[in-house]
């Protein structure tokens, strides 16, 4: 066999392999609430084909010995790449409401792919949506001009998290009212990667339910691996077109770090004195509201 024939034979084999891969069925999505209790925590991250960082917040123990119910509180990245199979599983979760924290530009760029007709309420709570409250415009500008030399991603994310706990208090107040209105039925909330805006929302929810703060941080940090894994293609392209420095700094942004969330809690203490005052004065939750959340979402 000459070199030309060998090349085309190898090329044909590669094409065949890729064709076979396309038709290999994906593993079924394991929904924690549908599994034996002992297996649920190991499958907290739902193995969707096209939805990244989709996690069930069930199973976390509270300081008073209760536990967050499985199948009631979900957090994730966007659903723009949800396959038809993914959409059917989302439908099976019997969501009451889905909260979308993304900006108008983000939703236009990557619209969610949802089961049709949509079997749940969609509540849009735009956060980082331009104007004076846009902490992401600097990233967009830097991506366009490729200038990341003087950019500190850690400082940027610390400031963003401080704004979640101050500037964007009205948005998180609306989020919590939305969960209250669901009256214990399943709720999903997401942003783009499911780690920052959705991450702060998750931290609030778990702390309100009485989950110890250190466990709240542990859940927050889980997003580091899952969010980065979903953006490897973007990082490769960024490195190719904008260079190593831009890619390295964006890789930090695409993860999460404990000091970022700690900065949000520090901002709460700075502005309100403590978390309880933030709940009543900032988020405007009454004692009855907090009791309702705990009674419907804990067991």
C-alpha positions in Angstrom: 0.0 0.0 0.0 1.5 3.4 -1.0 1.6 6.4 1.2 -1.4 8.0 -0.5 -3.6 5.0 0.0 -2.4 4.6 3.6 -3.3 8.2 4.3 -6.8 7.9 2.9 -7.3 4.6 4.7 -6.4 6.2 8.0 -8.5 9.2 7.2 -11.5 7.0 6.5 -10.9 5.1 9.8 -10.9 8.4 11.7 -14.1 9.5 10.1 -15.7 6.1 10.9 -14.6 6.4 14.6 -16.1 9.8 14.9 -19.3 8.6 13.2 -19.5 5.7 15.7 -18.9 8.0 18.6 -21.8 10.2 17.5 -24.2 7.3 17.9 -22.9 5.9 21.2 -25.8 6.5 23.6 -25.1 8.7 26.6 -25.4 7.3 30.0 -28.8 8.0 31.5 -29.0 11.1 33.7 -29.0 10.0 37.4 -31.4 12.2 39.4 -30.3 12.1 43.1 -33.9 12.3 44.5 -34.7 9.1 42.5 -31.8 7.1 43.9 -31.4 5.2 47.2 -30.5 7.7 49.9 -27.0 6.3 50.4 -26.2 7.0 46.7 -27.5 10.5 46.4 -24.5 12.6 47.5 -22.2 10.8 45.1 -24.5 12.0 42.3 -25.1 15.5 43.5 -23.8 16.7 40.1 -26.4 15.5 37.5 -24.6 14.0 34.5 -26.4 16.0 31.7 -25.1 15.9 28.2 -25.1 19.6 27.6 -25.9 21.4 30.9 -22.8 22.2 33.0 -22.6 22.4 36.8 -26.2 21.3 37.4 -26.4 20.3 41.1 -28.9 19.3 43.7 -28.5 21.1 47.0 -30.2 18.3 49.0 -28.6 16.3 51.7 -26.7 19.0 53.5 -27.2 18.8 57.3 -28.2 21.9 59.3 -26.9 23.0 62.6 -30.1 21.9 64.4 -29.9 18.3 63.0 -32.2 18.6 60.0 -31.3 18.0 56.4 -32.1 19.9 53.1 -34.6 17.8 51.1 -33.4 16.3 47.9 -35.0 17.3 44.6 -36.2 20.7 45.8 -33.3 23.1 45.2 -31.2 23.0 42.0 -28.4 25.3 40.7 -26.7 25.2 37.3 -25.0 26.9 34.4 -27.2 27.9 31.5 -29.2 25.5 29.4 -28.2 26.8 26.0 -26.7 23.4 25.0 -29.3 21.2 26.6 -29.9 18.2 24.4 -33.5 16.9 23.8 -32.7 14.1 26.2 -31.6 16.7 28.8 -34.8 18.7 28.3 -36.9 15.6 29.0 -35.0 15.0 32.3 -35.4 18.7 33.2 -39.2 18.2 32.6 -39.1 15.1 34.9 -37.8 17.2 37.7 -41.2 18.8 38.0 -39.9 22.3 38.6 -42.2 24.9 39.8 -39.9 27.8 38.7 -36.6 28.4 37.0 -34.8 31.6 37.8 -32.4 33.1 35.2 -29.9 35.6 36.6 -28.3 36.3 33.2 -28.2 39.7 31.4 -30.2 40.4 28.3 -27.0 40.1 26.2 -26.1 36.7 27.7 -29.6 35.4 27.0 -29.5 36.6 23.4 -26.1 35.1 22.9 -26.9 31.7 24.5 -30.7 31.2 24.8 -31.8 28.4 27.1 -33.1 25.3 25.4 -36.2 24.2 27.4 -38.8 21.5 27.0 -41.8 22.7 25.0 -44.2 23.7 26.0 -42.3 25.0 29.0 -43.8 23.2 32.0 -42.7 25.6 34.7 -42.6 29.4 35.4 -39.5 31.2 34.1 -38.5 34.2 36.3 -35.9 36.5 34.8 -33.8 38.4 37.4 -31.2 40.2 35.3 -28.0 40.7 37.3 -24.9 42.4 35.8 -27.2 43.8 33.0 -25.4 46.9 31.9 -25.5 50.4 33.0 -24.0 51.5 36.3 -24.4 47.9 37.7 -22.4 46.1 35.0 -19.2 44.6 36.6 -18.6 42.5 33.5 -18.2 45.3 30.9 -14.5 45.5 31.8 -14.0 41.8 30.9 -15.7 42.4 27.5 -13.5 45.4 26.8 -10.4 43.6 27.7 -11.3 40.5 25.6 -11.8 42.8 22.6 -8.5 44.6 22.9 -6.5 41.7 24.4 -5.2 43.8 27.2 -4.9 41.7 30.4 -1.4 42.7 31.6 -2.7 44.9 34.5 -5.8 42.9 35.2 -6.1 41.2 38.6 -8.8 38.5 38.3 -8.9 37.9 42.1 -9.5 41.5 42.9 -12.1 41.7 40.2 -14.1 38.8 41.6 -13.8 40.0 45.2 -15.4 43.3 44.1 -18.1 41.5 42.1 -19.1 39.4 45.1 -19.2 42.5 47.3 -21.6 44.0 44.8 -23.8 40.8 44.9 -24.2 41.5 48.7 -24.8 45.2 48.3 -25.7 46.7 44.9 -27.7 43.6 43.8 -29.6 43.1 47.1 -32.9 43.8 45.3 -32.2 41.0 42.8 -31.5 38.5 45.5 -34.5 39.7 47.5 -36.7 38.9 44.4 -35.0 35.5 44.1 -35.8 34.6 47.7 -39.4 35.7 47.3 -39.6 33.5 44.2 -38.5 30.5 46.2 -41.0 31.4 48.9 -43.8 31.5 46.3 -42.9 28.0 45.2 -44.0 26.8 48.6 -41.4 24.0 48.8 -41.9 22.8 45.2 -38.7 22.3 43.1 -36.8 25.5 42.0 -33.8 25.8 39.6 -31.7 28.9 39.4 -28.9 29.5 37.0 -26.6 32.2 35.5 -24.0 31.6 32.8 -21.6 29.1 34.4 -23.6 28.5 37.5 -20.9 29.6 39.8 -21.0 33.4 40.7 -24.5 34.8 40.6 -26.0 31.4 41.1 -23.3 30.6 43.6 -24.1 33.5 45.8 -27.8 32.7 45.6 -27.0 29.1 46.7 -24.9 30.3 49.6 -27.7 32.6 50.8 -30.3 29.8 50.5 -28.1 27.3 52.4 -27.3 29.7 55.2 -30.9 30.7 55.6 -31.8 27.0 56.0 -29.2 26.7 58.7 -26.4 24.9 56.9 -23.0 25.6 58.6 -21.0 28.3 56.9 -18.0 26.1 56.3 -20.3 23.6 54.4 -21.7 26.5 52.4 -18.1 27.3 51.3 -17.5 23.6 50.4 -20.6 23.6 48.1 -19.4 26.9 46.5 -15.9 25.5 45.8 -17.4 22.5 43.9 -18.1 24.8 41.0 -14.3 25.3 40.3 -13.9 21.9 38.6 -17.3 21.7 37.0 -17.3 25.3 35.5 -13.8 25.0 34.2 -14.5 21.7 32.5 -17.3 23.2 30.6 -15.2 26.1 29.2 -12.1 24.3 28.0 -12.9 25.0 24.4 -13.2 28.7 25.0 -10.0 28.8 27.0 -8.1 27.0 24.1 -9.4 29.5 21.6 -8.6 32.4 23.9 -5.0 31.2 24.3 -4.7 30.8 20.6 -6.1 34.3 19.7 -5.3 36.4 22.7 -2.2 34.7 24.2 -1.2 32.9 27.4 -1.6 35.8 29.8 -5.3 36.4 28.8 -6.0 32.6 29.0 -4.4 32.2 32.4 -6.3 35.1 33.9 -9.6 34.1 32.3 -9.0 30.6 33.7 -8.9 32.1 37.2 -12.2 33.9 36.5 -13.8 30.8 35.2 -13.2 29.0 38.5 -14.1 30.0 42.1 -12.1 30.8 45.2 -13.2 30.8 48.8 -12.1 34.5 49.4 -14.6 35.6 46.7 -17.6 34.3 48.6 -16.0 35.4 51.9 -15.9 38.9 50.6 -19.6 38.9 50.0 -20.2 37.8 53.6 -17.8 40.4 54.8 -19.7 43.0 52.9 -22.9 41.8 54.6 -21.3 42.2 58.0 -19.9 45.6 57.1 -23.2 47.0 55.9 -25.7 45.2 58.2 -23.8 44.1 61.3 -24.5 40.4 60.8 -26.3 37.9 58.6 -29.6 38.0 60.5 -29.9 41.8 60.1 -29.1 41.4 56.4 -32.0 38.9 56.1 -34.5 41.2 57.8 -33.3 44.6 56.6 -31.7 43.9 53.2 -33.6 40.9 51.9 -36.7 41.8 53.9 -37.4 38.3 55.0 -39.7 38.1 58.0 -39.4 35.4 60.7 -42.5 33.8 59.2 -40.7 33.7 55.8 -37.7 32.0 57.2 -39.8 29.5 59.1 -41.7 28.7 55.8 -38.5 28.1 53.9 -37.2 25.8 56.7 -40.4 23.9 57.2 -40.9 23.2 53.4 -37.3 22.6 52.4 -35.9 20.7 55.4 -36.6 17.3 56.8 
